[in-house]
Structures are given as structure tokens and as C-alpha cells.
Amino acid sequence: MRLEFRVLGPLSARCDGGEIELGRPQQRAVLAALLLAPGQLVPTDRLVEGLWGEDDSRWPKDPVGQIGTHVHRLRRALGAPELLVAAAGGYRLAVPRDTVDLFCYEAAVAEAVALRHREPSRARELLGRALDAWTGDRALDGVPGAFAERARERLAAGRFAAVKALLDLDVTLGRHAEAVEPLAVLAAGHPQDEEVHRLHLLALHRCGRTAQALAAYEELRERLDRELGLEPGAAVAELAERIRSGEPVAAPVRALPRPCQLPPDIRDLVGRAELAQEAEQVLRSGAAPVVGLSGPSGSGASALAVHVAHAVQDAFPDGQLYAAGGEAGPVLAGFLRALGERPAPDAGADRLGGRFRELLAGRRVLVVLDGVADPAPLLPGVPGCAAVVAGAEPGVLPGGVVRLAVGPLESHDAYELLARIVGAERIRREPDAVAELAALCGYLPVLLRTAATRLAARPQWSVADLVRWFAERG
């Protein structure tokens, strides 16, 4: 039996070539969440929030029970109940990644990005084949819920980048006549993406439509001035000037990819404003700053690192790289691939590290490391770049690192965190039980968040019920 799943368009599943009826929309939303993490445990509380949002007042009476019902029906629909298994606190869909069109698509795009400098024809072929996997204008089309909407936004951004890379390769390979009309459509839909406009001008000019190219530039310049009060970027302005003066126009500049690997920010981060502000100031200071965040397990150093990285993202326009755990060699190889390189399989960490820093020279890239045993080889170490390191032992960090201690929350911040997740009214009703719960969690945000999420998923429980539940389990 061969199962195949499509998410790059309307959600669908096939078994040995035959279409599977996936049921009602919310049932399809559960399947979508599981398909985006094949083989991994997806917590029930994440499924609940993904279907009905963060506001528990909008949840059904028994959201956990409804998730269980949807899972039961999906087991029957797929005809292979052993593939959809319940585990501690969630569910896991045990299917290979290559049965989901998304992961085949992403693998092809990643290979194309790695080849675009050395083998542009092969890269163009891979990108074209990858984009053919899309069967609609929107991923997970028709699937409801916040989880699906976030996935749609992410995949739409990735698709746009892939289309732009394909058209860039078309212009590079002399296929400007084929690229000019798709670029016109892309430019009309993305009026503030100057790289698209640069490619459009170049394609027009190479097709002998120089007057149209200059007219398009003037239209872009006027729109940017009217809407943003800005002039076109240097690359677009320089190209327009070369076209206007009749100078030879070289092949388009081959820019490195701009990876954005940061995990999602935590919107309800509390009690860390001063630490976050101090870290941001260090990272924006220039040179090659490194901020080290450390604290007891559960203190939320990892979440704070990601939060700070998002806050300073504008200062590092050439990309943000992220690694959680792992040895230096494989992590560096992954970073190089994200930057458009194709590292040799047998290259050692020293060689990879040297190439990594060569690629970062003259660029502004932020590196975020979480729980990496030896972060030193992964630090950029070049002017303009910076790093945030969470969870590393103080002794393994090099000199010059700004170390910030991340401890338990203050009691009022612990209260605020619980109220944001559980709901202010439920927390306000039981001040003594809330104080006891915060103490049981050691005022550590990770434990508080876990407890609050459990309580939020059980609207029939009181805070005292949760405290007793913890007490019964020691």
C-alpha cells in the first residue's frame, strides 16, 4: 500500500493511486498539522490552538475530545490505523517524508539553491520541476485554522522566493524573452521588491525593449517616492543608468541567498524586557558581538534568544542562521548550504569553518545557537555579523562574550504569564492556588507555560485542580 499526500494546493491523499475522502474541514486541519511534521509528535494542545486559536473562549466544550474524534475518523479514512498513533500528550503520523509533496519540493529547491552558482542550467531544471509540484495558488487551500494559515504564509513566501530564483536563472541563461512577461506579473504583484524590478528591467532591455525598461524604472521610482519617500536601491538605479547611457550591461550580480531560519517568536514572552533590551543593544553595536544567555533548565533562555533575534532582524538583512544542538561539522555544512554552497562531504570542521567565515565577510548575518555543546567554531567572527548563544556552559564560550544570566520570573511576571495563556478571569478567581502553582513550577517560564497550556486545554478544571493533579504525581 502506497500513501501519498499533497499540501501544495488543496489538501489531498491518495492510496495506490485512488483518492481518499478526508472528511470535514476540521478533520482535514488535524491531518494537515500532522503532515507538516511527519514522524514527529504533535502535542494535542498545539492541535487545539491550531484549530480554534489562542482564545479559549472560542473553543468547543471538549476540544481535546474533538481532536480524538477527528483522529479516530482519519485512521479509518487512511485505512492504516497503525500509522496514526497516540503518544504522550499528542499524536504522530508515521509516514515517510517523501510521501508528502512539500518535502520533495523543498529538497529540490534546496539542491537548486546549492547549484545555482556552479550549474545554473541544472538549478533551473530543478526549480522548474519543484514548482510544478504546486497544484493550486495556495497551500492547504480550504483547510481552516490558525495553524494552516501560518503554514500558508510561510509556504507562499518560499514559493515567491523560488519563482524569483527561477526567473533570475532564466535571465542569467539568456532566456530573457521567456522571463520578461512572468517578471512583469511578479513586479506588478510585488511593487516594493526591487530585485524583481531589477530583473524585469534587465529582461526588457535584453529583449530590445529599452524604452519600456526605462519607463518601468521611472514608474518604480515615482511609486517608491510617493508611497515610501524612498529612492530605488543602488543596484536598480545603477542598472537604469547603464541602460540610459548605452553602457554594456553585464550579467546580473549573483547574490548569496538570504536565509531566515529563526523559529517563530513567542508572543507572550513576559518578564524579560530588561534582558532583551540589553542583548539587543549589544547585538546592534557593530564589530562581531556575541551574547551568551544562560540559566537553569526551564528558565527560557532559548525562547529569549529567539525573541531577541527577531527583534534585531532588521540589523542583519543578509540572513539569520539557527542551530539547535549538533556537532560543529554538520551544523557548519548546513549553514553553508543555506548560504548557497555545496560543501564537500569529507570536509572537516576547520575547513568548513574557514569557508563559512569567508562567505560572511562583508555581510550582515546573525547566528543563533541553542544548546550547542561547542559553539566556538560556529561563531561568525567577522565584522558586521553577530551571534546569540543559549544554553552553553560558560567555560566553552570564548573571551569577549557578553554573558547575561536568565533566572526564574518574579512572582508578578509568573502571574502575568499564566493569565495570558489561561485567561485573566480564571487566574484572578484563585489567587492562593495560582501562587502555589507558580511555586511548584519554581517560577520557571517553561514549566509555567507547560502547566498553563495543560490548564487551558481543560476549561473544566480549576487552578486548584491542576495543583492537586501535580501533587498526586509527586
C-alpha positions, -999 to +999 in steps of 0.1 A: +000+000+000+014+034-011+000+065+006+007+099-010-002+133+004-004+168-012-004+200+007+009+224-021-027+233-031-059+217-019-051+191+008-055+156-007-044+120+000-042+090-023-038+053-017-024+032-045-035+060-069-070+062-056-084+094-039-091+092-002-121+111+013-107+131+041-139+143+057-149+176+072-127+207+073-115+204+109-106+168+104-085+179+074-069+205+096-057+179+120-043+158+092-025+189+078-008+196+111+004+160+113+016+160+077+037+191+082+057+172+109+057+136+096+070+111+121+071+137+149+049+140+179+025+169+176+012+179+210-026+179+215-026+215+228-009+226+196-036+209+176-063+226+197-047+260+193-041+254+156-078+246+150-095+271+173-069+298+181-054+310+213-087+325+227-101+296+248-135+313+249-138+303+212-130+267+219-157+240+218-168+224+251-143+195+248-115+204+224-093+175+234-121+151+229-129+165+195-093+161+184-095+125+194-127+120+174-110+136+143-080+113+147-102+082+150-120+091+118-087+098+100-074+064+110-104+048+093-102+071+062-065+063+057-071+025+060-039+021+081-047+028+117-012+018+128+002+049+111-016+074+132-006+067+168-013+084+201+017+092+222+024+111+254+004+143+251-002+142+213-003+123+181+022+111+154+016+103+118+043+076+110+047+082+072+080+089+053+087+125+044+089+116+007+052+107+007+044+144+013+048+166-018+061+195+004+093+178+014+101+166-021+096+202-032+118+217-005+145+192-012+146+201-049+146+238-041+175+234-016+195+214-042+188+241-068+200+269-045+232+249-038+238+245-076+228+279-089+263+293-090+281+263-104+254+246-125+228+272-133+211+251-161+207+222-137+195+245-109+169+260-133+157+225-142+153+215-105+135+247-097+111+243-126+103+207-116+099+217-080+074+245-088+054+221-109+045+203-077+021+231-068-014+222-078-031+254-067-025+291-059-024+284-021-010+257+001-036+238+022-063+256+003-096+253+021-081+240+054-093+261+084-074+272+115-045+293+126-020+265+121-029+261+084-029+299+079+006+302+093+018+274+071+002+290+041+020+323+048+054+306+052+050+284+021+038+314+000+069+333+009+090+303+000+072+299-033+078+335-042+115+332-035+117+300-056+099+317-086+122+347-083+152+325-083+140+306-113+134+339-133+168+351-122+183+320-136+163+325-168+179+359-173+213+346-165+210+318-190+198+342-218+162+331-216+151+368-211+124+366-238+107+338-218+112+356-185+101+391-193+063+386-191+064+365-158+087+392-144+061+418-154+034+399-135+057+394-105+067+431-104+030+442-106+022+419-076+052+429-056+058+466-062+083+470-034+106+441-043+134+459-060+153+427-071+122+417-091+122+451-107+159+449-115+154+416-133+124+430-151+144+460-164+173+437-175+150+413-193+132+441-211+165+457-222+179+424-235+148+419-255+154+452-273+126+470-253+149+496-238+123+524-238+099+502-219+127+493-194+134+530-187+097+538-184+093+509-159+121+523-139+106+558-138+073+543-127+091+524-099+110+555-088+078+576-087+059+549-067+086+544-042+088+582-036+051+585-034+044+556-011+076+553+010+096+585+004+125+564-009+147+563-040+152+529-057+181+508-044+216+512-057+215+480-079+183+491-097+194+527-101+228+517-115+213+493-140+188+520-152+217+545-156+237+520-176+207+513-199+201+551-203+237+558-212+241+529-235+268+513-215+272+475-217+250+457-191+268+428-175+251+396-163+231+401-131+250+401-099+248+367-083+238+375-047+240+349-020+208+336-006+194+353+025+184+325+048+159+331+076+160+300+098+147+315+130+119+296+148+087+315+154+088+342+181+069+337+214+043+364+215+035+361+252+071+364+265+070+382+298+094+394+325+124+397+302+122+432+289+154+445+305+174+414+295+161+416+259+169+453+257+205+448+269+210+419+245+196+440+216+219+469+223+250+446+223+240+430+190+234+463+173+268+476+184+287+466+154+321+447+152+313+410+158+293+409+191+283+377+208+256+374+235+256+344+258+223+336+276+224+310+304+203+299+333+188+269+350+168+244+329+133+258+323+144+294+326+135+302+290+170+312+277+162+295+243+129+314+239+147+347+249+174+341+223+148+336+196+129+366+208+159+389+207+170+376+173+136+385+159+138+420+175+172+427+157+164+410+124+164+443+106+200+449+116+210+417+098+194+419+063+217+393+048+202+364+068+197+347+101+211+312+107+199+289+135+210+256+150+197+236+180+223+211+192+245+191+169+282+188+163+302+216+146+309+199+113+273+190+103+260+224+116+286+243+095+277+222+065+241+231+069+249+268+073+270+266+041+241+250+022+218+277+034+242+303+021+242+287-014+273+265-010+277+228-017+303+216+009+323+185+002+310+155+022+345+148+036+354+184+046+364+188+082+351+213+107+382+236+103+378+238+065+341+243+067+345+270+094+370+288+072+347+288+042+318+299+064+336+330+076+348+338+040+312+338+029+301+360+058+328+386+050+313+419+041+278+408+050+254+412+080+243+378+092+230+368+126+238+333+140+216+319+168+229+287+186+208+268+211+222+240+232+253+235+210+280+217+230+309+236+214+296+269+199+330+285+193+336+270+157+301+283+147+306+319+157+309+342+127+338+362+140+337+388+112+327+425+114+291+431+108+279+397+119+268+387+154+257+357+174+233+348+202+242+316+222+217+300+246+223+271+269+261+268+265+283+262+295+301+294+305+335+278+302+331+269+265+324+305+253+353+325+240+365+357+256+347+389+248+312+373+250+286+394+268+271+370+293+236+375+306+220+354+334+184+342+328+168+333+361+133+325+374+105+350+369+093+375+395+060+365+411+040+392+393+056+381+359+047+345+366+011+356+373+010+376+340+023+346+320-004+323+335-031+349+328-021+353+292-023+316+284-051+305+307-072+337+308-071+365+333-105+358+348-097+321+356-064+332+372-080+361+391-105+338+408-079+317+427-050+338+439-039+313+465-039+283+441-021+304+415+006+313+440+010+276+449+012+266+412+039+292+405+059+280+434+055+244+423+069+254+389+098+273+406+088+304+388+104+290+357+087+301+325+090+268+306+073+249+335+048+276+339+039+276+302+035+238+303+012+240+333-008+268+318-012+251+285-025+220+303-049+241+322-060+260+291-068+227+273-091+217+303-116+245+307-135+224+332-105+224+356-098+250+383-062+261+391-066+241+424-075+210+404-042+213+385-023+218+417-038+186+431-030+168+399+006+178+403+006+168+439-007+134+432+021+128+408+048+139+432 
